[in-house]
Amino acid sequence: MRRSTRIKVPPLEHWRNERIVYELESRRQSGPALPKIKEIVRIDPLPQPSRQTARARSRSLAPTSRKRKSADSDSDSGDESGDAGEVYASIKSYDDGESIEDYRIAVAKSAIRPQPLQGKTVHFEKLFQDGTYVACGIMDIVVGGQKGVKPTRHSFMNFAVMTGKVEVKVNRTAFIIGKGGVFVVPRGIPTLPSISVYPHPSYSLWNCFWVQANAR
């Protein structure tokens, strides 16, 4: 009985680039050369992680996720054990080149203590200042409070919202902006933004970092 000479090949997984490579046989007297199988390319599957490894990995990631959640929380007090407090450095003044021995360059969270500015609803602290050119700091407004209004004139102001949600009015334009948002007040606006805290059940106050730059 004649046996078949055909090579049987299990199904290939073409999506993994498995394939059959052919080559031509020597030319035959009875006709042209025919293709024959040179090699069969198989791709070994990648090893899958065991369930035990996956559980161990998820367990190791848990503290990181809890820490991230805590850092985003409004009630997080932070780890102040390694805080630098207030850092001072010796620098040269840009205006006259004179040495300044106690120029403050860093303030840790534990050293920031905003003081009442307008009654008990607004708290304010200027953290850094470079002559009359620029100043920046922290401002808190409790729910129901409102920042006073005055002309910007030659000052450019920038606010970065760190906690809460506020309703802002710059000249004739009003909008609401929340945590992570940033807004500016250009020079020449007749009045500073009227900032009133927009009620939000998750926050008891609005907290921002502000920067004021003067053109003159």
Residue pairs with C-beta under 8 A, 6 or more apart in sequence:
7 37
9 20
9 37
9 40
12 18
12 19
12 20
12 40
13 43
16 43
17 41
17 43
18 40
18 41
18 42
18 43
19 40
19 41
20 37
20 39
20 40
20 41
21 37
21 38
21 39
21 40
21 41
22 35
22 36
22 37
22 38
23 35
23 36
23 38
24 33
24 34
24 35
24 36
25 33
25 34
25 35
25 36
26 33
27 33
28 34
49 57
70 76
71 78
74 163
74 202
74 203
74 204
78 109
78 110
80 108
80 109
80 110
83 108
83 109
83 110
83 111
84 106
84 108
85 107
85 108
85 110
85 111
86 104
86 106
86 107
86 108
86 111
87 104
87 105
87 106
87 107
88 101
88 102
88 103
88 104
88 105
89 103
89 105
90 99
90 100
90 101
90 103
91 99
91 100
91 103
92 98
92 99
92 100
93 99
93 100
94 130
94 131
95 131
104 127
104 128
105 128
107 127
107 128
112 125
112 127
112 138
113 125
114 123
114 124
114 125
114 138
114 139
114 140
115 123
115 124
115 125
116 122
116 123
117 123
117 124
117 139
118 145
118 147
118 148
119 145
120 142
121 141
121 142
121 144
121 145
121 146
122 139
122 140
122 141
122 142
122 145
122 146
122 147
122 148
123 139
123 140
123 141
124 137
124 138
124 139
124 140
125 137
125 138
125 139
126 135
126 136
126 137
127 136
127 137
127 138
128 135
128 136
128 137
129 135
129 136
132 214
132 216
133 213
133 214
134 211
134 212
134 213
134 214
135 211
135 212
136 209
136 210
136 211
136 212
137 209
137 210
138 207
138 208
138 209
138 210
139 147
139 207
139 208
139 210
140 205
140 206
140 207
141 147
141 166
141 195
141 196
141 197
141 205
141 206
142 197
142 204
142 205
142 206
143 164
143 197
143 199
143 200
143 203
143 204
143 205
143 206
144 197
145 196
145 197
146 194
146 195
146 196
146 197
147 192
147 193
147 194
147 195
147 196
148 192
149 191
149 192
149 193
149 194
150 191
150 192
151 189
151 190
151 191
151 192
152 185
152 186
152 187
152 188
152 189
152 191
152 192
153 187
153 188
154 187
154 214
154 215
154 216
155 187
155 212
155 213
155 214
155 215
156 184
156 185
156 186
156 187
156 212
156 213
156 214
156 215
157 184
157 185
157 192
157 193
157 210
157 211
157 212
157 213
158 182
158 183
158 184
158 185
158 210
158 211
158 212
159 182
159 183
159 184
159 185
159 193
159 195
159 208
159 209
159 210
160 181
160 182
160 208
160 209
160 210
161 177
161 178
161 179
161 180
161 181
161 182
161 206
161 207
161 208
162 179
162 207
162 208
162 209
163 179
163 203
163 205
163 206
163 207
164 178
164 179
164 197
164 198
164 200
164 203
164 205
164 206
164 207
165 176
165 177
165 178
165 179
165 197
165 198
165 200
165 203
165 206
166 176
166 177
166 178
166 195
166 196
166 197
166 198
166 206
166 208
167 174
167 175
167 176
167 195
167 196
167 197
167 198
168 174
168 175
168 176
168 177
168 183
168 193
168 194
168 195
169 193
169 194
169 195
170 183
170 185
170 189
170 193
171 189
171 190
171 191
175 183
176 198
177 183
178 200
183 193
185 192
185 193
187 215
195 206
197 205
197 206
